[in-house]
Amino acid sequence: MDAAEEELERRSKFLNSLIQKKKAVEQQEHHDRFNVRLRACDMPLPLQNRAFRCAREHLDSMPGKKLDSKRLALALKKEFDSSYGPAWHCIVGTSFGSYVTHSLGGFLYFSIDKVYILLFKTAVEPLDH
């Protein structure tokens, strides 16, 4: 590798590190705005942000700010089923255990305030008759 190629590689790595830092800061700002704590994830950032926003909006709209776990789970499931196809599943609560199998890129476990939310997608296989 000659000097010019090395310099180009160095600059490329530097720019890439700046981009990664900016993305990390933006993601943290987004988490702070919705009071989200990411627990585990295998989901693209735009889908994560949609889940955070949807969960926050539904939590804020609940009468008396009282948690309705079923209503929140249904809202998230419907939102993701209609936007990203079937079969999304959602578990909401303040305490639960789980062990699930999910489709690649379709898993998100996070908390907002003291509410824990598990959102995941499974593959849908057509039935052969």
C-alpha contacts under 8 A as a table, 3 or more apart, distances in Angstrom:
res1	aa1	res2	aa2	distance
1	M	5	E	6.04
1	M	6	E	6.47
2	D	5	E	5.50
2	D	6	E	6.34
3	A	6	E	5.10
3	A	7	E	6.14
4	A	7	E	5.14
4	A	8	L	6.15
5	E	8	L	5.02
5	E	9	E	6.10
6	E	9	E	5.06
6	E	10	R	6.12
7	E	10	R	5.02
7	E	11	R	6.17
8	L	11	R	5.20
8	L	12	S	6.08
9	E	12	S	5.04
9	E	13	K	6.21
10	R	13	K	5.25
10	R	14	F	6.21
11	R	14	F	4.96
11	R	15	L	6.11
12	S	15	L	5.22
12	S	16	N	6.11
13	K	16	N	5.05
13	K	17	S	6.18
14	F	17	S	5.17
14	F	18	L	6.39
15	L	18	L	5.08
15	L	19	I	6.28
16	N	19	I	5.10
16	N	20	Q	6.24
17	S	20	Q	5.10
17	S	21	K	6.17
18	L	21	K	5.13
18	L	22	K	6.18
19	I	22	K	5.13
19	I	23	K	6.22
20	Q	23	K	5.12
20	Q	24	A	6.19
21	K	24	A	5.08
21	K	25	V	6.23
22	K	25	V	5.16
22	K	26	E	6.17
23	K	26	E	5.11
23	K	27	Q	6.07
24	A	27	Q	5.12
24	A	28	Q	6.15
25	V	28	Q	5.13
25	V	29	E	6.15
26	E	29	E	5.10
26	E	30	H	6.18
27	Q	30	H	5.04
27	Q	31	H	6.21
28	Q	31	H	5.00
28	Q	32	D	6.10
29	E	32	D	5.05
29	E	33	R	6.13
30	H	33	R	5.16
30	H	34	F	6.53
30	H	49	N	7.76
31	H	34	F	5.46
31	H	35	N	5.74
31	H	36	V	4.72
31	H	37	R	6.66
32	D	35	N	4.84
32	D	36	V	6.31
33	R	36	V	7.73
34	F	52	F	6.93
34	F	53	R	7.20
34	F	56	R	6.39
34	F	112	I	7.30
35	N	112	I	5.68
35	N	113	D	6.31
36	V	52	F	7.16
36	V	110	F	6.86
36	V	111	S	5.69
36	V	112	I	4.70
36	V	113	D	7.15
37	R	110	F	5.64
37	R	111	S	5.22
37	R	112	I	6.50
38	L	41	C	7.36
38	L	109	Y	6.56
38	L	110	F	4.51
38	L	111	S	6.60
39	R	108	L	7.95
39	R	109	Y	5.38
39	R	110	F	4.94
39	R	111	S	7.27
40	A	107	F	7.89
40	A	108	L	6.10
40	A	109	Y	5.08
40	A	110	F	6.85
41	C	107	F	5.60
41	C	108	L	4.58
41	C	109	Y	6.14
42	D	104	L	7.11
42	D	105	G	4.89
42	D	106	G	6.05
42	D	107	F	4.94
42	D	108	L	6.31
43	M	47	L	6.63
43	M	48	Q	6.45
43	M	104	L	7.98
43	M	105	G	4.35
43	M	106	G	5.25
43	M	107	F	5.64
43	M	108	L	6.36
44	P	47	L	5.60
44	P	48	Q	6.40
44	P	105	G	6.55
45	L	48	Q	4.96
45	L	49	N	6.13
46	P	49	N	5.16
46	P	50	R	6.24
47	L	50	R	5.01
47	L	51	A	6.24
48	Q	51	A	5.15
48	Q	52	F	6.21
48	Q	108	L	7.14
49	N	52	F	5.03
49	N	53	R	6.05
50	R	53	R	5.16
50	R	54	C	5.99
51	A	54	C	5.14
51	A	55	A	5.97
51	A	76	L	7.02
52	F	55	A	5.24
52	F	56	R	6.06
53	R	56	R	5.18
53	R	57	E	6.10
54	C	57	E	5.24
54	C	58	H	6.22
54	C	76	L	6.85
55	A	58	H	5.26
55	A	59	L	6.03
55	A	72	L	6.95
55	A	76	L	6.98
56	R	59	L	5.14
56	R	60	D	6.06
56	R	112	I	7.43
57	E	60	D	5.20
57	E	61	S	6.19
58	H	61	S	5.07
58	H	62	M	6.40
58	H	72	L	6.43
58	H	75	A	7.77
59	L	62	M	5.50
59	L	65	K	6.92
59	L	67	L	7.01
59	L	72	L	7.30
60	D	65	K	6.49
61	S	65	K	7.27
62	M	65	K	5.09
62	M	66	K	6.18
62	M	67	L	6.90
62	M	68	D	7.39
63	P	66	K	6.23
68	D	71	R	5.43
68	D	72	L	6.33
69	S	72	L	5.25
69	S	73	A	6.07
69	S	92	V	5.35
69	S	93	G	5.91
70	K	73	A	5.11
70	K	74	L	6.03
70	K	92	V	7.21
71	R	74	L	5.18
71	R	75	A	6.13
72	L	75	A	5.10
72	L	76	L	6.27
72	L	92	V	7.16
73	A	76	L	5.32
73	A	77	K	6.10
73	A	90	C	5.18
73	A	91	I	5.92
73	A	92	V	5.76
74	L	77	K	5.09
74	L	78	K	6.01
74	L	90	C	7.31
75	A	78	K	5.26
75	A	79	E	6.06
76	L	79	E	5.07
76	L	80	F	6.19
76	L	90	C	6.83
76	L	119	L	7.88
77	K	80	F	5.35
77	K	81	D	5.93
77	K	88	W	5.66
77	K	89	H	5.84
77	K	90	C	5.84
77	K	119	L	7.77
78	K	81	D	5.07
78	K	82	S	5.96
79	E	82	S	5.47
79	E	83	S	6.11
80	F	83	S	5.05
80	F	84	Y	5.39
80	F	85	G	6.92
80	F	86	P	7.83
80	F	88	W	6.47
81	D	84	Y	5.52
81	D	85	G	4.63
81	D	86	P	4.82
81	D	87	A	6.32
81	D	88	W	5.84
82	S	85	G	5.76
82	S	86	P	7.59
85	G	88	W	7.84
86	P	121	K	7.51
86	P	122	T	7.91
86	P	123	A	7.98
86	P	124	V	7.17
87	A	121	K	5.60
87	A	122	T	5.59
87	A	123	A	6.68
87	A	124	V	6.46
88	W	119	L	7.09
88	W	120	F	5.63
88	W	121	K	4.31
88	W	122	T	6.48
89	H	119	L	5.77
89	H	120	F	5.38
89	H	121	K	6.15
89	H	122	T	7.87
90	C	117	I	7.11
90	C	118	L	5.57
90	C	119	L	4.50
90	C	120	F	6.56
91	I	117	I	5.84
91	I	118	L	5.10
91	I	119	L	6.60
92	V	115	V	7.07
92	V	116	Y	5.79
92	V	117	I	4.67
92	V	118	L	6.49
93	G	96	F	6.63
93	G	115	V	5.73
93	G	116	Y	5.46
93	G	117	I	6.78
94	T	114	K	6.41
94	T	115	V	5.07
94	T	116	Y	5.67
95	S	116	Y	7.39
101	T	122	T	7.16
102	H	106	G	6.25
102	H	107	F	6.40
102	H	120	F	5.99
102	H	121	K	5.44
102	H	122	T	4.96
102	H	123	A	7.64
103	S	106	G	5.31
103	S	107	F	7.48
103	S	120	F	7.66
103	S	121	K	5.55
103	S	122	T	5.06
103	S	123	A	6.09
104	L	107	F	7.67
106	G	119	L	7.84
106	G	120	F	5.24
106	G	121	K	4.97
106	G	122	T	7.70
107	F	118	L	7.69
107	F	119	L	5.97
107	F	120	F	4.38
107	F	121	K	6.60
108	L	117	I	7.93
108	L	118	L	5.88
108	L	119	L	5.18
108	L	120	F	6.21
109	Y	116	Y	7.42
109	Y	117	I	5.70
109	Y	118	L	4.46
109	Y	119	L	6.34
110	F	116	Y	5.88
110	F	117	I	5.41
110	F	118	L	6.66
111	S	114	K	6.47
111	S	115	V	5.37
111	S	116	Y	4.27
111	S	117	I	5.86
112	I	115	V	5.33
112	I	116	Y	6.61
112	I	117	I	7.98
